[in-house]
Amino acid sequence: MRSLRCSRLLALSRSVRIELKRDEVAQIRQQIMDPKMDSGSVPLGDSLEADFDVSKSLSASEVMWIMDELIKLEAMFLLGYPLSQNVFTSLHVFRLISPTNSYPYNLQQPHTKNDLKQDERTHLVLNILRAYCIGLIKSVQLMLRLIQSHVSFEEEDTVTYLFGLELLPRLEVKEAVMLVADSINWIDESSFEESTKNALRARLLLRQETLFALEEGSLAGWQTVRLLMNQLDDIEQKLQPVSAAFSDKVQRQLATSTPPRILPTMSWKESRAVWLHMCEDVIAALELTSVWVRQNPHSLQRATWTFAYRSPSPNTYARAKMQDILTTEDRVANDVPQFDLLLADIRDLVLAGDPLGDLSSFQVEDTADIRYQASRIIEGFMSRAFNDYLNYYRILCLNRCRTRRRLTQFLSALADLECDAIEADSRLTQLITPRQTTDSLGEVHQLQPMSLWVTIFRNRIAQYVIQLGFETDLYLPDELSTIYMVLTEVAEEAVRGISRSEMFMRDRLERLQGSGNNDAADECEVALIHLESVRDQLEIVSGLATCLADLYILLEETGVIGTANQDYTPASLRYEARMKPFLRAEPHRWPSLADMQKAKDSKKLNLSQICETIPNFVKKAKTLLSKLKMYTPVQARYIGTETSWQKDIKQLETVCVATTVVASQLNSICKKRGVLDASYLGDIVELVVPCKRFHDWWTVPQLREKTG
C-alpha cells in the first residue's frame, strides 16, 4: 500500500510543472529550486553533468587552446577566486580528481582498454594533455599548501576550499615532473610541424619549470618561469577553441547547498600580467631577503615593509612565500638563525659594544662564569619575546587592513612583554654592576636594556598603527587634528627612547676607545650612526604631525571642517574607539579625553601664527630629509631597499611643500577677501577631497576658495 502511494506521488510530481513563487523579500527557504540561488537546480531540458568526452581525440591546436585556457584559469585562482570558478571547471581536470578515479589517474574510464597503437591525436589527449593537467593540479596543490601553512586569515584574500576533493594524493610532484618531461620528449620525436612542436614544447616546459619553482623556490627557477611566460606570449598561432571542454555544471557536484558562482572571464593578456606580477613579486621576495639584507634585522624589516608596499600589491601566494622565507625552520632563508636576528636587534638598539650582547657570551659553558649567568637571563627573556618578535614579520606580510588590526593586538603583547623585560633587568642588576651614565643636567641614569628595547619597539609599532589608520582612511575629517596630536606624542616619546639609548652608547664608546677595544668600539660607533638616522626620521614625523595638527585645529575651529553629529557620535565613544589599541595596552600612559581637549584648546592659533609656525617646522623637516639623503645604506640600514628609501624621502619632501602651500594659500585668500579674522574662513574656503595623496601616511588638506 505504501509503495503504491509513493508511486502515485512520483507520477503526480512528474506531471505537474513546479513553479517557484515568492514575495519581494525572498527568504532562504524560498531560494530552493531557483537557478540563480540553488547550484543543485537543473533547468528543464538540461542535463546534470556535462556530456563532453574527455578521452576523445583532439588536434594539436585544440590541445594548445585548452592549455592556454588552463593558464587563464590558474591566473584567476591566483587572484583569489575559488577553484569551482576556474580550474575545476576544466572537465579534463575534473575527471582526474574525481573520487571515482584512482592512481595512476587516467582520463579514460577504468573499464576502457588502453590502445597501445594510439594515433598522435589520441596520444595528445590521453598522455600529453593528461600530463599537463596533472602538472597543473600539483602546482595548485603546492600553492595551497604554502598559503595554508603560513598566511593567517587567508579567507579574506583567497578561497582555499577544495569542496571535498583531493588533488591526486597518491601522485608525488616528482612523478608529475617526469610525466611532463616525458611529454616533451615525445613531442620532440613526433611528426608534427616544427612550429607546432615549438608551441607545444613551450607550454609543457612552462608547466615543468613552474613545478620546479613552486617546489624548490629558487631565484633562478622563478626567473626562468618569467622568461618562459614572456616567450609564450610571443608565439603567434591561431588555435582552435574547444569550449565544451569547460563547464560550470561541475558546481552542481561540488556544492549543492550554496549559490552557483558566475564564471569570471579573463583575456590572455590579463592572465599573462597576473602570472608575470606573481613572478616579479616572488623574485622581489627572494632578492629582498638576500644574504646582505638578512644579516641585519633593521635592513630586513625595511625590506619586508618594501615588499608589502609593492604596487600592485603582492597576491596571497607571494605574501605567503615571503612569510615562508622569513619564518621557516627557525632560519631566515635557511641561513640566519631567527634567534640571532632577535639578539642583533637588541644589540643594535641598546647593547652595541656591550659584553651582555656579545655572541661569545652566549657560548660560555662554565656555569660559574658571570657571562654564562647573564646570557641565560637574556636568553630567557628572548625566549618569551621570540614568538611576538617573529609575528611582527608575519604581520607585515598580510593585507594592509589586516596588518593594522594585528599590529593593534601586538601592542597588548608588548605591554605584557615589558613586565618580562623589567624582571630580566632586575635580575641583571643583581648579577652585574649596573650601567650608569650622567646626562647634561647632571642627573644619573641607569641602563635597563631589555625594558629600553621593548619601549623603542613599542613606540615604533604605535607609530605604525596610527599611520596605517591614515592610509586606510580610518579617521573622519574632524578627528584628524586629535590623531595628529597623538602621533606627535608617540613620535616625541620615541625620540626620547632613542636619545636615551644614544646617551648610554656614547658613554660606552668613550670607555671602549679608552680601553683599546677597537672591535667593540667600531660596533658601538656604527650603531650610534644608525640610532641617529632613526632619531632624524622620528623628528620629521613629530614636526609634520605638529604642523598638520595645528592646521586641522584651525580648520575645525573656523568651520572649514564640519563636526559630526554629537548625538550619534559622542566624544567619549569616539575617544574610546580611536584610543582603544593604546588604552588596552597601557591605560595610564595616555592622556584622558579631558586632557586631550585641554591640550587642543591650548593649541588654538590664529592664522598669522599658523603661517609663521608651519614654515619653521617644515624648514626643520626639510633639513633632516637632506641629512637622511647623506646616510649610506649600511649606516641607515636600508641595504637592498635603496630605491624605496629615496622614493620615501621624495614623497616626504612633497608633503612638506604641500603643507607650506596650504598655509600660504589660506593667508593669500584672506588677504584677497580682506578677511582679518580667521573665524570667517568657513565662509570663503572649502575642503576638497584629494584625488591622490602625496604620501600614503600623511593626509594634507587641500583647500579651494569659494566662489560667489
C-alpha positions as CSV (number, residue, x, y, z in Angstrom):
1,M,0.0,0.0,0.0
2,R,2.9,2.3,0.9
3,S,4.7,1.6,-2.3
4,L,1.6,2.3,-4.3
5,R,1.2,5.7,-2.6
6,C,4.8,6.6,-3.3
7,S,4.5,5.6,-7.0
8,R,1.3,7.8,-7.3
9,L,3.1,10.8,-5.7
10,L,6.1,10.3,-8.0
11,A,3.8,10.2,-11.1
12,L,2.0,13.3,-9.9
13,S,5.2,15.2,-9.4
14,R,6.3,14.4,-12.9
15,S,3.0,15.5,-14.4
16,V,2.9,18.8,-12.5
17,R,5.2,21.7,-13.5
18,I,6.6,23.1,-10.3
19,E,6.7,26.9,-10.2
20,L,8.6,28.9,-7.7
21,K,6.6,31.7,-6.1
22,R,7.9,34.2,-3.6
23,D,7.3,37.6,-2.4
24,E,9.5,40.6,-2.8
25,V,11.5,39.8,0.3
26,A,12.7,36.2,-0.6
27,Q,13.7,34.1,2.3
28,I,16.4,31.3,2.3
29,R,13.8,28.5,2.1
30,Q,12.2,30.2,-0.9
31,Q,15.5,30.1,-2.8
32,I,15.4,26.4,-3.3
33,M,15.0,25.4,-7.0
34,D,15.9,29.0,-8.0
35,P,18.6,28.5,-10.7
36,K,20.2,31.8,-9.5
37,M,20.4,30.7,-5.9
38,D,20.5,26.9,-5.9
39,S,23.5,25.3,-7.5
40,G,21.8,21.9,-7.5
41,S,18.9,23.2,-9.6
42,V,18.8,21.6,-13.1
43,P,16.7,23.6,-15.6
44,L,14.2,21.8,-17.8
45,G,15.8,20.3,-20.9
46,D,19.3,20.4,-19.4
47,S,21.5,17.6,-18.0
48,L,23.0,17.3,-14.6
49,E,26.5,16.7,-15.9
50,A,28.4,17.9,-19.0
51,D,28.3,15.4,-21.9
52,F,31.8,16.1,-23.2
53,D,34.0,13.0,-23.6
54,V,37.4,14.0,-22.0
55,S,39.1,11.0,-23.7
56,K,38.2,11.8,-27.3
57,S,41.0,12.7,-29.7
58,L,41.8,16.3,-30.3
59,S,44.1,18.2,-32.7
60,A,47.3,19.9,-31.5
61,S,45.6,23.2,-32.0
62,E,42.7,22.2,-29.8
63,V,45.0,20.8,-27.1
64,M,47.1,24.0,-27.0
65,W,43.9,26.1,-26.7
66,I,42.9,24.0,-23.7
67,M,46.4,24.5,-22.2
68,D,46.1,28.3,-22.6
69,E,42.7,28.3,-21.1
70,L,44.1,26.4,-18.1
71,I,46.7,29.1,-17.7
72,K,44.0,31.7,-17.6
73,L,42.0,29.7,-15.0
74,E,45.1,29.3,-12.9
75,A,45.6,33.1,-13.0
76,M,42.1,33.6,-11.7
77,F,42.9,31.2,-8.8
78,L,45.9,33.3,-8.0
79,L,43.6,36.3,-7.8
80,G,41.7,34.6,-5.0
81,Y,38.7,33.0,-6.8
82,P,37.6,29.6,-5.6
83,L,38.6,26.6,-7.6
84,S,35.0,25.9,-8.5
85,Q,35.1,29.0,-10.7
86,N,38.3,28.3,-12.5
87,V,40.5,25.2,-12.5
88,F,37.8,22.7,-11.5
89,T,35.6,23.8,-14.5
90,S,38.0,22.0,-16.8
91,L,36.4,18.7,-17.5
92,H,39.8,17.1,-18.0
93,V,41.0,18.3,-14.6
94,F,37.7,17.3,-13.0
95,R,37.9,13.8,-14.4
96,L,41.4,13.4,-13.0
97,I,40.4,14.5,-9.4
98,S,37.1,12.7,-9.5
99,P,36.5,10.5,-6.4
100,T,35.8,7.6,-8.8
101,N,39.3,7.9,-10.3
102,S,42.4,6.4,-8.7
103,Y,46.1,6.1,-9.3
104,P,47.6,6.5,-11.9
105,Y,44.7,8.9,-12.6
106,N,43.9,8.4,-16.3
107,L,41.4,10.3,-18.4
108,Q,39.6,7.3,-19.8
109,Q,37.2,5.3,-17.7
110,P,38.6,2.3,-15.8
111,H,36.8,-0.3,-18.0
112,T,38.3,1.2,-21.2
113,K,41.2,-0.7,-22.6
114,N,44.3,1.3,-23.4
115,D,45.2,1.0,-27.1
116,L,48.9,0.5,-27.4
117,K,48.8,1.8,-31.0
118,Q,47.3,5.2,-30.4
119,D,47.4,7.8,-33.1
120,E,49.0,11.2,-32.4
121,R,45.7,12.9,-31.8
122,T,44.7,10.4,-29.2
123,H,48.1,10.4,-27.6
124,L,47.9,14.2,-27.3
125,V,44.9,13.9,-25.1
126,L,45.4,10.7,-23.1
127,N,49.1,11.4,-22.4
128,I,50.2,14.9,-23.2
129,L,47.2,16.8,-22.0
130,R,46.8,14.5,-19.1
131,A,50.4,15.2,-18.0
132,Y,49.9,18.9,-18.4
133,C,46.7,18.8,-16.3
134,I,48.4,16.7,-13.6
135,G,51.2,19.3,-13.5
136,L,48.6,22.0,-13.1
137,I,46.9,20.2,-10.3
138,K,50.1,19.6,-8.4
139,S,51.0,23.3,-9.0
140,V,47.7,24.3,-7.3
141,Q,48.4,21.9,-4.5
142,L,51.8,23.4,-3.9
143,M,50.4,26.9,-3.8
144,L,47.6,25.9,-1.5
145,R,49.9,24.1,0.8
146,L,52.1,27.2,1.2
147,I,49.2,29.6,1.7
148,Q,47.5,27.4,4.3
149,S,50.7,26.8,6.2
150,H,51.7,30.4,6.5
151,V,49.0,33.0,5.8
152,S,46.7,33.9,8.6
153,F,43.1,34.8,7.7
154,E,43.7,33.8,4.1
155,E,40.0,33.6,3.6
156,E,40.0,37.4,3.2
157,D,42.2,37.1,0.2
158,T,41.7,33.7,-1.4
159,V,39.4,30.7,-1.2
160,T,41.3,27.5,-0.3
161,Y,38.3,25.2,-0.1
162,L,38.6,22.0,-2.1
163,F,34.9,21.1,-1.9
164,G,35.7,17.7,-0.5
165,L,38.0,16.7,-3.4
166,E,41.6,15.6,-3.2
167,L,44.4,16.8,-5.5
168,L,45.9,13.5,-6.7
169,P,47.0,12.4,-3.2
170,R,49.0,9.3,-4.4
171,L,50.9,11.1,-7.1
172,E,54.0,13.0,-6.0
173,V,55.3,16.2,-7.5
174,K,58.4,14.4,-8.8
175,E,56.2,12.0,-10.8
176,A,54.3,14.9,-12.3
177,V,57.5,16.5,-13.4
178,M,58.6,13.2,-15.0
179,L,55.3,12.9,-16.8
180,V,55.7,16.4,-18.3
181,A,59.3,15.7,-19.2
182,D,58.3,12.5,-21.0
183,S,55.7,14.5,-22.9
184,I,58.3,17.0,-24.0
185,N,60.5,14.1,-25.3
186,W,57.5,12.6,-27.2
187,I,56.8,16.0,-28.8
188,D,60.4,16.2,-30.0
189,E,60.1,12.8,-31.6
190,S,56.6,13.3,-33.1
191,S,55.8,14.1,-36.7
192,F,54.2,17.5,-36.1
193,E,55.4,20.5,-37.9
194,E,58.3,22.4,-36.3
195,S,56.1,25.4,-35.4
196,T,53.6,23.1,-33.7
197,K,56.4,21.3,-31.8
198,N,57.8,24.6,-30.6
199,A,54.4,25.8,-29.4
200,L,53.6,22.5,-27.5
201,R,57.1,22.3,-26.1
202,A,56.9,25.9,-24.8
203,R,53.7,25.2,-22.9
204,L,54.9,22.0,-21.4
205,L,58.3,23.5,-20.5
206,L,56.5,26.4,-18.7
207,R,54.5,23.8,-16.7
208,Q,57.6,21.9,-15.8
209,E,59.5,24.9,-14.7
210,T,56.5,26.2,-12.7
211,L,56.5,22.9,-10.8
212,F,60.3,23.3,-10.2
213,A,59.9,26.9,-9.0
214,L,57.0,26.1,-6.7
215,E,58.7,23.2,-5.1
216,E,62.3,24.4,-4.8
217,G,61.6,28.2,-4.6
218,S,64.9,29.2,-6.1
219,L,65.5,32.6,-7.6
220,A,66.7,31.1,-10.8
221,G,63.6,29.0,-11.1
222,W,61.2,31.9,-10.9
223,Q,63.4,33.9,-13.3
224,T,63.0,31.0,-15.8
225,V,59.2,30.9,-15.3
226,R,59.1,34.7,-16.0
227,L,61.3,34.2,-19.2
228,L,59.2,31.4,-20.5
229,M,55.9,33.3,-19.9
230,N,57.3,36.2,-21.9
231,Q,58.3,33.8,-24.7
232,L,55.0,32.1,-24.7
233,D,53.3,35.4,-25.4
234,D,55.4,35.9,-28.5
235,I,54.1,32.7,-30.1
236,E,51.6,33.8,-32.7
237,Q,49.5,30.8,-33.7
238,K,45.8,30.6,-34.4
239,L,44.3,28.0,-32.1
240,Q,41.0,26.1,-32.4
241,P,38.8,26.6,-29.4
242,V,37.1,23.7,-27.6
243,S,34.6,25.5,-25.3
244,A,32.8,22.2,-24.5
245,A,35.9,21.1,-22.5
246,F,34.9,23.6,-19.8
247,S,31.6,23.7,-18.0
248,D,30.1,25.3,-14.9
249,K,28.0,22.2,-14.4
250,V,30.7,20.8,-12.2
251,Q,29.5,23.2,-9.5
252,R,26.4,21.0,-9.1
253,Q,28.6,18.2,-7.9
254,L,30.8,20.4,-5.7
255,A,28.3,22.3,-3.5
256,T,24.6,22.0,-4.0
257,S,23.9,23.9,-0.7
258,T,25.5,27.2,-2.0
259,P,24.5,29.6,-4.8
260,P,26.2,28.9,-8.1
261,R,29.1,31.2,-8.8
262,I,29.3,33.0,-12.2
263,L,32.5,32.1,-14.0
264,P,34.7,35.1,-14.5
265,T,36.4,35.7,-17.8
266,M,40.0,36.8,-18.4
267,S,41.9,37.6,-21.6
268,W,45.3,36.1,-22.3
269,K,46.9,39.5,-21.9
270,E,45.3,39.9,-18.4
271,S,46.3,36.4,-17.3
272,R,49.8,36.8,-18.5
273,A,50.0,40.1,-16.5
274,V,48.8,38.2,-13.4
275,W,51.5,35.5,-13.8
276,L,54.3,38.0,-14.5
277,H,53.2,40.0,-11.5
278,M,53.4,37.0,-9.3
279,C,56.8,36.1,-10.7
280,E,58.1,39.6,-10.1
281,D,56.7,39.5,-6.5
282,V,58.3,36.2,-5.6
283,I,61.6,37.3,-7.2
284,A,61.4,40.5,-5.2
285,A,60.8,38.5,-2.0
286,L,63.9,36.4,-2.7
287,E,66.1,39.4,-3.5
288,L,64.8,41.4,-0.5
289,T,66.0,38.6,1.7
290,S,69.4,38.2,0.1
291,V,72.4,37.5,2.2
292,W,73.4,41.2,2.5
293,V,69.9,42.1,3.7
294,R,69.1,39.3,6.1
295,Q,72.2,39.8,8.2
296,N,70.7,42.8,9.9
297,P,67.2,42.9,11.4
298,H,66.6,46.5,10.6
299,S,67.5,46.1,7.0
300,L,65.3,43.0,6.9
301,Q,62.4,44.9,8.5
302,R,62.6,47.7,6.0
303,A,62.8,45.1,3.2
304,T,59.7,43.4,4.5
305,W,57.8,46.8,4.5
306,T,59.1,47.5,1.0
307,F,57.8,44.1,-0.2
308,A,54.4,44.8,1.4
309,Y,54.2,48.1,-0.4
310,R,54.9,46.9,-3.9
311,S,52.5,48.2,-6.4
312,P,50.2,46.5,-7.3
313,S,50.0,44.6,-4.0
314,P,51.5,41.1,-4.0
315,N,48.9,38.3,-4.2
316,T,48.3,35.8,-1.5
317,Y,50.8,33.3,-2.7
318,A,53.6,35.8,-3.0
319,R,53.0,37.1,0.6
320,A,52.9,33.5,1.8
321,K,56.2,32.9,0.1
322,M,57.7,35.9,1.9
323,Q,56.5,34.5,5.2
324,D,58.0,31.2,4.3
325,I,61.4,32.7,3.6
326,L,61.3,34.7,6.9
327,T,60.0,32.1,9.3
328,T,60.6,28.5,8.1
329,E,62.7,26.2,10.1
330,D,64.0,28.8,12.6
331,R,66.1,30.5,10.0
332,V,65.7,33.4,7.6
333,A,66.2,32.0,4.1
334,N,67.6,28.8,5.6
335,D,70.7,30.9,6.6
336,V,70.4,33.3,9.5
337,P,69.0,31.9,12.8
338,Q,66.0,33.8,13.9
339,F,67.3,33.8,17.5
340,D,70.5,35.6,16.3
341,L,68.3,38.1,14.4
342,L,66.5,39.0,17.7
343,L,69.8,39.3,19.5
344,A,71.1,41.5,16.8
345,D,68.1,43.7,17.1
346,I,68.6,44.2,20.8
347,R,72.3,44.7,20.4
348,D,72.0,47.3,17.7
349,L,69.4,49.4,19.6
350,V,70.7,49.2,23.2
351,L,73.7,46.9,23.7
352,A,76.2,47.6,20.9
353,G,79.7,47.1,22.2
354,D,78.5,45.7,25.5
355,P,79.6,42.2,26.6
356,L,76.0,41.5,27.5
357,G,75.0,41.4,23.8
358,D,78.2,39.8,22.6
359,L,77.6,36.4,20.8
360,S,80.6,34.9,22.6
361,S,79.0,35.4,26.0
362,F,76.2,33.0,24.9
363,Q,78.8,30.3,24.0
364,V,80.3,30.3,27.5
365,E,79.6,26.9,29.2
366,D,81.1,27.5,32.7
367,T,78.1,27.9,34.9
368,A,80.1,29.9,37.5
369,D,81.0,32.5,34.9
370,I,79.0,35.7,35.2
371,R,78.8,35.9,31.4
372,Y,77.1,32.5,31.4
373,Q,74.6,33.6,34.0
374,A,73.9,36.9,32.4
375,S,73.4,35.3,29.0
376,R,70.9,32.8,30.4
377,I,68.9,35.7,31.8
378,I,68.9,37.5,28.5
379,E,68.2,34.2,26.7
380,G,65.2,33.6,28.9
381,F,63.7,37.0,28.1
382,M,64.4,36.4,24.4
383,S,62.6,33.1,24.6
384,R,59.5,34.9,25.8
385,A,59.9,37.6,23.2
386,F,60.7,35.3,20.4
387,N,57.2,34.4,19.1
388,D,56.0,38.0,19.3
389,Y,59.1,39.3,17.5
390,L,58.7,36.7,14.8
391,N,55.0,37.5,14.5
392,Y,55.9,41.1,13.6
393,Y,57.5,39.9,10.4
394,R,54.4,37.7,9.7
395,I,52.1,40.6,10.3
396,L,53.8,42.7,7.6
397,C,53.1,40.0,5.0
398,L,49.3,40.3,5.5
399,N,47.0,42.6,3.6
400,R,47.0,46.3,4.7
401,C,43.9,46.3,6.8
402,R,44.8,43.1,8.5
403,T,48.3,44.4,9.1
404,R,46.9,47.3,11.1
405,R,44.5,45.2,13.1
406,R,47.2,42.7,14.0
407,L,49.6,45.5,15.0
408,T,47.0,46.9,17.4
409,Q,46.8,43.4,19.1
410,F,50.6,43.3,19.0
411,L,50.7,46.4,21.3
412,S,49.0,44.5,24.0
413,A,51.5,41.7,23.7
414,L,54.3,44.2,24.0
415,A,52.8,45.6,27.2
416,D,52.9,42.1,28.7
417,L,56.5,41.6,27.4
418,E,57.5,44.8,29.2
419,C,56.8,43.1,32.5
420,D,59.1,40.3,31.5
421,A,61.7,42.9,30.5
422,I,61.5,44.6,33.9
423,E,62.0,41.2,35.6
424,A,65.0,40.4,33.4
425,D,66.6,43.8,34.1
426,S,66.1,43.4,37.8
427,R,67.9,40.0,37.7
428,L,70.8,41.5,35.6
429,T,71.1,44.4,38.1
430,Q,71.6,41.9,40.9
431,L,74.2,39.9,39.0
432,I,76.4,42.6,37.4
433,T,77.4,46.2,38.0
434,P,74.6,48.5,36.7
435,R,75.5,50.5,33.6
436,Q,75.1,54.2,34.6
437,T,75.7,57.5,32.9
438,T,75.1,61.2,33.6
439,D,73.1,63.5,31.4
440,S,73.9,67.1,30.6
441,L,71.9,68.2,33.7
442,G,74.0,66.1,36.0
443,E,71.2,63.5,36.6
444,V,72.4,59.9,36.9
445,H,70.6,57.3,34.7
446,Q,70.8,53.5,35.0
447,L,70.5,51.4,31.8
448,Q,67.6,48.9,31.8
449,P,68.5,47.2,28.4
450,M,65.6,44.9,28.0
451,S,63.0,47.5,29.1
452,L,64.5,50.1,26.8
453,W,64.5,47.8,23.8
454,V,60.8,47.0,24.4
455,T,60.0,50.7,24.8
456,I,61.7,51.5,21.5
457,F,60.0,48.6,19.7
458,R,56.6,49.5,21.2
459,N,56.8,53.2,20.2
460,R,57.6,52.1,16.6
461,I,54.5,49.8,16.5
462,A,52.3,52.6,17.9
463,Q,53.5,54.9,15.2
464,Y,52.7,52.3,12.5
465,V,49.2,51.7,13.9
466,I,48.4,55.4,13.7
467,Q,49.9,56.0,10.3
468,L,48.3,52.9,8.8
469,G,45.0,54.3,10.1
470,F,45.6,57.3,7.8
471,E,46.4,55.1,4.9
472,T,43.3,53.0,5.3
473,D,41.1,56.1,5.7
474,L,40.0,55.1,9.2
475,Y,39.7,58.6,10.6
476,L,37.0,61.1,10.0
477,P,38.0,64.7,8.9
478,D,37.1,66.2,12.3
479,E,39.3,63.5,14.0
480,L,42.5,64.3,12.1
481,S,43.6,67.0,14.4
482,T,43.3,64.8,17.5
483,I,45.0,61.8,15.8
484,Y,47.9,64.0,14.6
485,M,48.3,65.2,18.2
486,V,48.5,61.6,19.4
487,L,51.1,60.9,16.6
488,T,53.1,63.8,17.8
489,E,53.1,62.4,21.3
490,V,54.1,59.0,20.1
491,A,56.9,60.4,17.9
492,E,58.3,62.6,20.7
493,E,58.3,59.7,23.2
494,A,60.1,57.5,20.6
495,V,62.7,60.3,20.2
496,R,63.2,60.3,24.0
497,G,63.7,56.5,23.9
498,I,66.3,56.7,21.1
499,S,68.0,59.6,22.8
500,R,68.3,57.6,26.0
501,S,69.9,54.7,24.2
502,E,72.3,57.1,22.4
503,M,73.3,58.6,25.8
504,F,74.4,55.2,27.2
505,M,76.0,54.2,23.9
506,R,78.1,57.4,23.7
507,D,79.3,56.8,27.2
508,R,80.2,53.2,26.4
509,L,82.0,54.3,23.2
510,E,84.3,56.6,25.2
511,R,85.2,53.9,27.6
512,L,85.8,51.4,24.8
513,Q,88.0,53.8,22.9
514,G,90.0,54.4,26.1
515,S,90.4,50.7,26.8
516,G,91.7,50.0,23.2
517,N,88.8,47.5,22.4
518,N,88.6,48.6,18.8
519,D,86.1,45.9,17.6
520,A,83.6,46.8,20.2
521,A,84.2,50.5,19.7
522,D,83.6,50.2,16.0
523,E,80.3,48.2,16.6
524,C,79.2,50.9,19.0
525,E,80.1,53.7,16.6
526,V,78.1,52.1,13.7
527,A,75.1,51.6,16.0
528,L,75.2,55.2,17.1
529,I,75.0,56.4,13.4
530,H,72.0,54.1,12.9
531,L,70.3,55.5,16.0
532,E,70.9,59.0,14.8
533,S,69.2,58.2,11.5
534,V,66.3,56.7,13.3
535,R,66.0,59.8,15.5
536,D,66.1,62.1,12.5
537,Q,63.2,60.1,10.9
538,L,61.2,60.4,14.2
539,E,61.8,64.1,14.4
540,I,60.5,64.5,10.9
541,V,57.3,62.6,11.9
542,S,57.0,64.8,15.0
543,G,57.4,68.0,13.1
544,L,55.0,67.2,10.3
545,A,52.4,65.8,12.7
546,T,52.6,69.0,14.7
547,C,52.1,71.2,11.6
548,L,49.1,69.2,10.4
549,A,47.6,69.1,13.9
550,D,47.7,72.9,14.2
551,L,46.4,73.2,10.6
552,Y,43.4,70.9,11.2
553,I,42.6,72.5,14.6
554,L,42.4,75.9,12.7
555,L,40.1,74.4,10.0
556,E,37.9,72.8,12.6
557,E,37.5,75.9,14.7
558,T,36.7,78.1,11.7
559,G,34.1,75.7,10.3
560,V,36.0,74.7,7.2
561,I,35.8,71.1,8.5
562,G,32.3,70.2,9.8
563,T,31.8,68.4,13.1
564,A,29.9,65.1,13.2
565,N,26.6,64.9,14.9
566,Q,27.4,64.5,18.6
567,D,24.1,62.8,19.3
568,Y,25.3,59.8,17.3
569,T,29.0,60.0,17.9
570,P,29.7,61.4,21.4
571,A,33.2,62.5,22.0
572,S,33.7,59.8,24.7
573,L,32.8,56.9,22.4
574,R,35.0,58.3,19.6
575,Y,37.9,58.7,22.0
576,E,37.4,55.1,23.2
577,A,37.2,53.8,19.6
578,R,40.3,55.5,18.4
579,M,42.4,55.1,21.5
580,K,41.4,51.5,22.3
581,P,44.5,49.9,20.9
582,F,46.7,52.1,23.1
583,L,44.5,52.2,26.2
584,R,44.1,48.4,26.3
585,A,47.9,48.0,26.5
586,E,48.9,50.9,28.7
587,P,45.9,52.8,30.2
588,H,48.0,55.1,32.4
589,R,50.4,56.2,29.8
590,W,47.9,58.0,27.5
591,P,46.1,61.3,28.3
592,S,42.4,61.2,29.0
593,L,39.7,62.8,26.9
594,A,39.6,65.9,29.1
595,D,43.4,66.2,28.9
596,M,43.4,65.9,25.1
597,Q,40.6,68.5,24.8
598,K,42.6,70.8,27.1
599,A,45.7,70.4,25.1
600,K,43.7,71.0,21.9
601,D,42.3,74.2,23.3
602,S,45.8,75.4,24.3
603,K,46.9,74.9,20.7
604,K,44.3,77.1,19.1
605,L,46.3,79.5,17.0
606,N,45.2,82.4,14.8
607,L,46.0,82.5,11.1
608,S,49.1,84.6,11.4
609,Q,50.6,82.3,14.0
610,I,49.9,79.3,11.8
611,C,51.6,80.9,8.8
612,E,54.7,81.6,11.0
613,T,55.0,78.2,12.8
614,I,54.3,75.9,9.9
615,P,57.2,77.1,7.7
616,N,59.6,76.8,10.7
617,F,58.6,73.2,11.3
618,V,58.7,72.4,7.6
619,K,62.2,74.0,7.2
620,K,63.5,71.8,10.0
621,A,61.9,68.7,8.4
622,K,63.5,69.5,5.1
623,T,66.9,69.9,6.7
624,L,66.5,66.5,8.3
625,L,65.4,65.0,5.0
626,S,68.5,66.4,3.4
627,K,70.5,64.8,6.1
628,L,68.8,61.4,5.5
629,K,70.0,61.5,1.9
630,M,73.6,61.6,3.2
631,Y,73.3,58.3,5.1
632,T,74.7,55.2,3.3
633,P,72.6,52.0,3.1
634,V,74.8,50.4,5.7
635,Q,74.5,53.4,8.1
636,A,70.8,53.8,7.9
637,R,70.1,50.1,7.4
638,Y,68.4,50.3,4.0
639,I,70.5,47.7,2.2
640,G,68.6,46.3,-0.8
641,T,65.8,49.0,-0.5
642,E,67.7,52.0,-1.8
643,T,65.0,52.9,-4.4
644,S,62.3,52.7,-1.7
645,W,64.3,54.8,0.6
646,Q,64.8,57.6,-2.0
647,K,61.2,57.4,-3.0
648,D,60.0,57.8,0.6
649,I,62.3,60.8,1.1
650,K,61.0,62.4,-2.1
651,Q,57.4,61.9,-1.0
652,L,58.0,63.4,2.4
653,E,59.6,66.4,0.7
654,T,56.4,66.8,-1.3
655,V,54.3,66.6,1.9
656,C,56.5,69.4,3.3
657,V,55.9,71.6,0.3
658,A,52.2,70.8,0.2
659,T,51.8,71.7,3.9
660,T,53.6,75.1,3.3
661,V,51.4,75.8,0.3
662,V,48.2,75.2,2.3
663,A,49.3,77.8,4.9
664,S,50.3,80.2,2.2
665,Q,47.1,79.7,0.4
666,L,45.0,80.4,3.5
667,N,46.9,83.6,4.1
668,S,46.6,84.8,0.4
669,I,42.8,84.1,0.3
670,C,42.2,86.0,3.5
671,K,44.2,89.0,2.2
672,K,42.4,88.8,-1.2
673,R,39.0,88.9,0.5
674,G,40.1,91.4,3.1
675,V,39.3,89.0,5.9
676,L,41.3,89.8,9.1
677,D,39.6,87.4,11.4
678,A,40.2,83.7,10.7
679,S,36.8,82.8,12.2
680,Y,35.3,83.7,8.8
681,L,37.4,81.1,6.9
682,G,34.4,78.7,6.7
683,D,32.6,81.3,4.5
684,I,35.4,81.7,2.0
685,V,37.2,78.4,1.9
686,E,36.1,74.8,1.4
687,L,37.8,71.5,1.8
688,V,38.5,69.5,-1.4
689,V,38.7,65.7,-1.4
690,P,42.1,64.9,-2.9
691,C,42.3,62.5,-5.8
692,K,45.7,61.2,-4.7
693,R,47.9,61.7,-1.6
694,F,51.4,62.8,-1.7
695,H,52.2,60.0,0.8
696,D,50.0,57.2,2.0
697,W,50.7,58.0,5.6
698,W,50.2,61.8,5.5
699,T,46.8,63.5,4.9
700,V,47.5,67.1,3.8
701,P,44.3,69.1,3.4
702,Q,43.5,70.6,0.0
703,L,41.5,73.8,0.0
704,R,39.7,75.8,-2.5
705,E,38.3,79.3,-2.5
706,K,34.5,79.5,-2.5
707,T,33.0,81.4,-5.5
708,G,30.3,83.9,-5.2
